[in-house]
Amino acid sequence: MKVTSVNKNGASSVEALEMAEGMYRDVATELAEAMEGVRRGELAEAKAARAAVRDLRAALQLLLEERNRVEKLRREAAGVVEGHTLDFAAARIEIGRRLACLRDARGS
């Protein structure tokens, strides 16, 4: 069973997660380039580095939010509640057993 949700921009959670990871990689590359410029003494790169850090932080936040959302959807699809998997087949059997006991008790 594949479960995806669609966010307000029309992208599924998986697509949004992939986009966030791509943004994270791009900004990390920009930051590395800006830091290299700072090391070479190009002070104009410091401003670019600061902007890249800000963008990286925003991309990381988006990445974490989407990853949490996708993980929650996966747990819900698997029937996991508070860290425990629900066994619906076993629950049906137990309900049937208890109903049978009630029927037997009523007939006595």
Residue pairs with C-beta under 8 A, 6 or more apart in sequence:
1 77
2 77
3 73
3 74
3 76
3 77
4 12
4 13
4 14
4 73
5 12
5 13
5 69
5 73
6 12
7 13
7 16
9 16
11 19
13 66
13 69
13 70
13 73
14 70
16 62
16 66
17 63
17 66
17 67
17 70
20 59
20 62
20 63
20 66
21 63
23 55
23 59
23 62
23 63
24 56
24 59
24 60
24 63
27 52
27 55
27 56
27 59
28 56
30 48
30 52
30 55
31 49
31 52
31 53
31 56
33 45
34 45
34 46
34 48
34 49
34 52
35 45
35 49
36 45
37 44
37 45
37 48
37 49
38 45
38 46
38 49
78 85
79 85
79 86
79 88
80 86
